[in-house]
Amino acid sequence: MNLHGFHHTKLDSNFQKAICDPFKLVSGGINENLKVIFSSCAFLFSFNTKLLYLKLISFISVDSLRALNFLRQYMKKTGKKQLNQR
């Protein structure tokens, strides 16, 4: 059985782009439609996307600097484009 059969890759990548944007993350600017889809159809997203979203959302409610630091470490680990330091 293919475990990735239900994942929607385009939606997954679009959601990852939205949550990896530090300005959207801090300002709460993640699209409401994506939040609704994520909460009602979480099976459409990969495990890594779900884990990243949950960690970032839980960190942002406590401390935005902690969330940005976690995001920076995640991007280093995955080899994605680095965040601009300001």
N, C-alpha and C positions, 0 to 999 in steps of 0.2 A: 504494500500500500504506500502510495506517495504522500508523505506528510506535508509536503508543500503544495499540494493540489488545490487547496482553498485560498492560498495567499494571492492577493491582488498586487502584483509587483509595481504597477504604475501608481496605484494609490499609496502603497507602502513607501515608495521613494518620494512621492509628493509630501506625505506626512513627515518623513524624516527631514526633508528640506525645511519644512515649517518649524519643527521643534529644534533644529540645529541653528536656526537664526537667533543670535543672542538678543537682538532688539525686539523681536516678536516674543521671545521667551520672557524677558523682563517686563515688557509692557502688557503682557497678556493678550497679545495680538494674534493668537492662533485662531484660525478660521473656526467659527462655531459649527459649521457643517462637518468639518473634520472631527471635532470633539464629539459630535453626536454619532457619527459613523464609528469612531473608535469605541465609544461606550456601548453601542448596541451591537456592533459586528466586529468584535476584537479578533475573531478568527481570521479576518482578512489580512492581518498584519503579522509580520515575522516576530519571533520571540525577542530578537534584539531590539526591534522598534518598540515593542510593548515595554520592555525593561527600561529602555532609555527614556521613554515618555514618563513612566511611573517615577523613576528616580529624579528626573528633572522637575516634575510637578511637585513632588514631595520636598525637594530641596528649595524650590522657589518660594514655597509657603513659609519656610523657616528663615532662609537667608539667600538673597539673590547672588551674592558673591560666591557662595558655596555651589550654587547651581551652575554659574558660569565657569568656575574652576573644574567642576565635574565634566562639563561640556568640552572644555579645552583638553582635558586628559583623554576623553573619549575620542576626540578628533585626532589627537596624536597617535593613539593606539590603532585606530582604523586607517590612518594615513590620509584622512580627508584634509581639505584646505584649512589652514590654521586661522584662528580668529585674530582679528586685528586688536592689538592692545592699545587702549586709550588711557 
